[in-house]
Amino acid sequence: MGQTPKQLQPARSVLHFFGAEVRRLRLARGMSQADLGAALFVHKDLVRKIESAERMPIDDLVDACDRVLGAGGGLCRLIPILHRERVLRLTRDTVGTTAGFRSEATDRPVLDWLLSTTRDARRARDGDDRSTADRLRDLRGADHQHGAGSTYPDLADVLTDLDDLSIRAPQLATGCLELAGYDAVDLGDDGLAQQHYLRALEIATRSADRLYGGYLIAVSLAHLALHCGDPDQAARLAAAALRGTEHASTPAVRAACRTVLARAHARRGDEPACATALLQAEADLARSRPGDEPAWIGYFGEADLADEKAHCFFDLGLHELAQREATRAVDLLEPHRVRRLAIDAALHATSLARSRQIEHACVVARQAIDHAATVASFRAAHRIVLMLAELQPDLDQPEVQAVTEYARLRLPVLFSPAPPGRRP
């Protein structure tokens, strides 16, 4: 008697998604694992491990699976994201590595922050450095509109003066590093992002800026942990930041921190805890007054809360709610926040595909593709690839064929996978 196939969670990781797609395509062709193994010139046990998300496939095998199973490029489009997951797994499994994201690297800096002195961030004033402040503001705006591929080189130039800046204007230095970390995530370099965030936390701790430090822990580092597949660490970081800023926080900062906690609960499948955190975040944001908030949290409003809620509901499989919040986020976002528009529209389309609203999914997918085509962003491309892969099972439908061809025209880079061994 054959083994019961392992239950996969396609939303959990691209490796699970890839395994589920290979299994689906194989079964649709009436092939056994042994049949597929023979066609690929590999042992059937390797096919089993790939379908169970136990083995990371090399690029040549992905290409062969795509060809043998008639996936029409749907599997090959996952290669850049599989590269990223391969890097994440290597860095998790290698003791002492500094090449990628490591959850344990945050433990000591967070403890140092918890034990540090505090001050009221609303009264904090940096030295007179208006030119750097204006440049940081402009870079934030450009990053939203054009993606990190366009802005990170200019930001790196600002960071060459970081040591001096951290002395004369520590909050500005922290802001530059925070943006650098965000941009590094957007470039697909999670290890570099963690380094930037931890350096920012070090400066915030040294300058006794308890509130900005808490934000870095709960929003920047915890979001990064989520992005790298570690919701437990994300929950610990967000909870620690909320406790550490209990008497120094503001409503908008608390709301931002609680949404990340909600995201971690959702990723772990804890719907009640997620709902509680989201309700608290809504109440906090309703109490926020812009004049009482630090300038660096000014971006966080109803659109961002709707975005976080959409991601929570998507992870929980509550697709009607996810679609409602994704629509609300897109409606509320300012037009210059193009990367966020691309990500939220792609999430909306993916959710529609999962709830079998294929025609509507294709309409929203086009909007996501249009936004993504104007930004240099790995995160946006990541979302588009997963969205297209989600539509792949319905490639026999004219709407799906049309939107796939539209993506091919608007985003040709997605249809040219990186060569074997090359990282994104």
Secondary structure, DSSP 8 states (H G I E B T S, - for coil): ---------TTT-HHHHHHHHHHHHHHHTT--HHHHHHHHTS-HHHHHHHHTT-S---HHHHHHHHHHTT-TTTTGGGHHHHHHHHHHHHHHHSTT--SS--GGGGHHHHHHHHTS----GGG----S-HHHHHHHHHHHHHHHHH-HHHHHHHHHHHHTTHHHHHHH-HHHHHHHHHHHHHHHHHTT-HHHHHHHHHHHHHHHHHTT-HHHHHHIIIIIIHHHHHHTT-HHHHHHHHHHHHHHTTTT--HHHHHHHHHHHHHHHHHTT-HHHHHHHHHHHHHHHHH--GGGS-GGGTT-SHHHHHHHHHHHHHHTT-HHHHHHHHHHHHHHS-TT-HHHHHHHHHHHHHHHHHTT-HHHHHHHHHHHHHHHTTS--HHHHHHHHHHHHHHGGGTTSHHHHHHHHHHHHH-GGGGS---TT---
